[in-house]
Amino acid sequence: MKAKIMLTAALLLATTAMPATAEGIVTIYSADGLHSGDPSWLGKQFEAFTKATGIEVQYVEAGSSGVVDRVAKEKSNTQADVIVTLPPFIQKAAAEGLLEPYTPADADKIDAANKDPNGLFTAMINNYPNFIYNSAILKEAPKTYDDLLDPKFKQKIQYSTPGQAGDGTALMLQTFHAFGSKDAGLAYLKKLQVNNLGPSASTGKLTALVNKGELYVANGDMQMNLAQSEANPNIKIFFPTGPDGKKTAFSMPYYIGLVAGGPDQENGKKLIDFLLSEAAQKDVASVAQGFPVRSDIHPDDENFKKLNSLLEGVEIWQPDWDKVLTDLKADVAAYNQAISSN
């Protein structure tokens, strides 16, 4: 996901009375999406966290790659305590020594598949990449990937940039899978470039453009797009079918990790524990419109039902994120070569 780094809230403080003795601050760098909506899941959790602990939360938002790049640049003077980002960028942070092992308080409630074996990061909210379209302009969602090549979409499609945005990287991986190989996926993206408005470092900002009709179609992810839908009523989620006639998608969690050498690490550990707590995870579906990662949470609210209905008929596959990270530089270079050769 998504954008140029911005300090969206210098300090997010509880609006209720603070405890008599404040316990300092904690700084979190996060990919965008979880601070979308009113109320937002992160906003609600930060308020509850500050009320419970007296610890003020300093929140910095950027793209999935952007938050990792910022931590790397600050390595000699680390500012963040906690990082939240998408794969493969959390794996990149781990590989670059930017994370410190930490076992959250309720780690036993989270499946091993959702945790780094070396304890460097843990899934916090599960999510899936998708596309969105303007339902006020288009009578129905495009049915296939090839439908997006129709000349009526010229300059009316935009997707976030692979290698910079988590969702953009996901779109590239999804085309590799849907078309059966990297070469076939890149050949498709080369064709799609004719209709693509241009590069975008931000996925989140595309939603409003689709809602207004400046774009007809964009990429996104379920959690973010559903959280944005109240303010953008014209957007609808869809999953196009590939050449084999199948709709496919993959799990793309928001991961959380403890930043190595952070200035307030103990407070960082407390925030990680809080965001993975039973109380916080119970709000994941109803507020964040995502999937909780704890095995003891079983939502039955309307948002959870909507999430599952959107995935009906969608075949779920799973990337090897370590392999994705190993190949990422070469894949992004091949992508850039493909789209520039039109």
N, C-alpha and C positions, 0 to 999 in steps of 0.2 A: 504494500500500500504505500507511501504515497507521496508525500510532498516535501517541499522545502521546509527546513526546520523552523518552527516558530514556537515561542513561549506562549501557549494558549491560556495558561493561568499561572501567573508568577507564584502565587501561593493559593492553594485551594484549602480553605479553612472551614471547619464546622460552623454552621450558622447558629448553632445552639451554644450555650455557655460552655467555655473551655474548663477543663479541670484546673484546680488551683495551681498546680505545678506543671508547667509545660515540659515536655521531654525532648525538645529539639525538633529537627525536621528530618524528612526523608525525601530524596529526589528520585523520581521515576521518569525514564525516557520510554515513550511508548509509540508504536505504530498507531495510526489513526483508525477509527472505527468504533472503539469501545467508549469514546467520549461523545458519540453521536446520540441524538435523541434527547427528549426532555420528559422525565429525568434520564440521564445517561447512567449506565451501569457503573462506570468508574467514578463519576461524580457522586453518585449515591454512596458507593463504598468508601470513598475518601472522606466524606462527611462523617460516616459512621465510625471510621477508623480514628479520626481526630477526636471525636467525642469520647471514644472509649479509651484512648491512650494519651491524649494531649499532644500527639506528634503531628506537626503540620506537614502537609504533602505539597511538594513542589513538583509540578507536572510539565513535562516538555514533550511535544508531539511532533512527529516527522514521518517520513516514509519508512518502510520496513528496512531498507538498506541504510537510509539516512540516520536512524538512531544508532545503528552499529558503527557507521562511519564516524559519528560524533564521539562515541565512546573511545574509538581507536585514536582519534586525533587528540583526545584529552588524556591519553594514557599516562603521561608524565605529571598530570595534575587532575586526577579523576574527580568528576563532579557528580556522576550518577551513582546511586546505590542499587537500583533495580532497573531491569530492562524488560520490555515486552515487545516481541516482534514475531513475524511469521517465518516459517521455513522457506528457503534454506539459510536465511540470514541469522537465525539463532545458532545454527550449526557453524556458520562462519565466525560468529562471536566466540564460540567455544574453541574452534580451531586456532583462533588468533590469540588465545590466552586472556580474553577479556572477561571471562566468567570465573566465579569461584564456586567450588562444590558446596551445596547446602541441601540438606534433607528437610523438607517442610514438615510441620507438626503432624499433619494428617496424610502423609505420603502413602501410608498403607491403604488408603481409600482410593488411590489412583492407580489404574492398571499399569503394569510395567511397560506396555507399548507406548504409553503417554509420558514416559520419563526417560531422560538420558541415563544410560547405564553407569556413567561416571558422576551422576548427581549434579550436572552443571545446569540443567534446565528442566522444567516441568510444563506440560500442557496446562493451560488455565481455562480456555474456552475452545470448544471445537467448532469448526466452521467449514464451509465449502465454497469454492469459487463458482461464479455463475455469470450470466449476461443479464442485462436489463434492456427494456425497450419502452418507448412512449406509447402507451395504450390508447391515448386520445388521437394519435395520428395514424398508427397502424391498427388495422382491424384485428389482427392476431399476431402472435409472436412468430418470427422467422422459424421455420421448422428444421432446417438443416444448416450446416456450416456453408454449404454452397449457396443457399439463399442469400447470405450476406454479401455475395459477389454481385448481386443484381445492381445494375447502373442506378437504380432509384436511391441507392444508399451512398452515392458518391458524395464525399465530404460530410456525410451524416453518421459515420461510425468513428468512434475513437476508443482506444484502449491504452491503459497505462504501460509504461515502457518496461519491457523485460530487463532484468538486471538491476533496475532502480526501484521498482515497485513490487511488492510481494504478489499482488493480484496480477500484475503484468507478467511476472515470471511464471505465475500459475497458468496464465492463458497460453504462454509458449509451451509449457509442459503438457497442457491439455491437448493442444493441437498435435504434438508429437504422438500422444497416445491415441487420439481419435483417428488419425490418418495412418497409424501403424508403424511409423518410423520418423526419425528426425528429418531425413531428407524430404519425405512426403509432407510433413508438417511445415517445414520451411517453404516448400513450393506453394503450399496453400497461403501462408502469410505473405508471400510475395504477391500473389494474386489479390489478396485482401487489401494490400497497401494502396491500390488504386482508389479504394473507397475510404481509406483511413484519413481523417482530418490532419493527423500529425502526432508527434510524440507528446506524452503527458507524464510528468513525474508524479502526478497525483491521481489516484483512482477516486478518492472521495469527492472531488470537485466535479466529476463527470455526471454524477447523479442529477444535480441541479440543471445541467445543460440538457440532459435527456428529458427531464421534467418539463422544461420550457420549450422543447421542440427544436432547439438549436442542433441537437443530435437526435437521431432516431434510436441508436443502439450504442451501448457501451459495455465494458466488462465491469465486474464488481465481485462482491462476495455476499453470501446470504445474510450474515449477521449485520454487516454495515448497511446493506441496502434496505433490509427490513426496518432497522433503526431509523433510517432516513425517510421511510415511506410516508410517515404522517405529514412531514413538511413537504413531501414531493409526491402528491397523490397520483400523478400520471405514470409513475414508473411501475413496471411489472417485471418479475424475475422469470427467466426461461433458460432451458438447457437444450441447445440444438443437437440434432443427431449427426453422427459421423457417417462416412461412406458405408459402414457396416449396418446402418440403420439403428444403432444403439445410442442412447443418451448416457453419457458417462461423466463422472466427477470424482474428486478425491478429497480426503480429509486434509484440512489445512489449518491446524490449531494456532491460536495465539499462545505462544510460549512465554514463560516468565523465568527469569534467572537473576542471580545475585551478581552484581558487577564486582570484579576483582579490585580491591583497593579503594572501594567507595568510602566517602568521608563519614558516613553514618551507617555502617554496615549492620549494626545490631538493630537499628530501626528498619533497615531494609528487610531483614529476616522477619521482623514483626509484620511488615506490610505483606510480604509473600504469604505468610501463614494466614493473614486475615483474608486475602483475596482467594485463597484456596479453602477457606473455612466452610463449614456446612451452611451457615447463614448467608454468606456471600454467594455460594454456588446455587443456593435455592432461588436466587434472583436472576440467574443467568438466562433462563428461557423467558421469563416474564418481563424482565427489564432490558437485558442486553439483546434478546432475541437470538441467542446462540445455544449451543449444547453444553451442559455442564460436563466436567470430566470426572467428577467423583462417582464411584460405583454405588454409593448409598443414596444418591439423589435421583428421584424418579418423578420428573415433572408431569403434571396433567393439565396445565393451563392451556388457554387457547393459542397462545403463541407457539408453544411446543407442538401442538397439533398442526398448526400451519407449517412449521418447519418440516415436519415429517411428511405432510401432504405434498410439499414442493419437491421432495426427493422421491416420491412414488414414481416407479418406472425408470429411475436413474441408477445405473450400475456403478457401484463404488469400487474404485481401484486405489492402490496406494503406491506413491513413488518411494524409491530408496533415496532418502534425503541426503545421505552421505555421498552417494553417487552423483546426485544432482549438484551438490556443492563442488565436487571434484571436476565435473564437466561444465560448470556454469560459465566460466570465462570463455571457453571455446564455443559453447552454445550461443552465448550472447554475441560473440564476434561473428558467428555464422548467420545469426539472425540479422545483424546489422548489414552484413554483406548481401543477404537475400533481398532485403527491402530497399536497398540503395541501388540495386541493379535493374530496376524497372526502366 
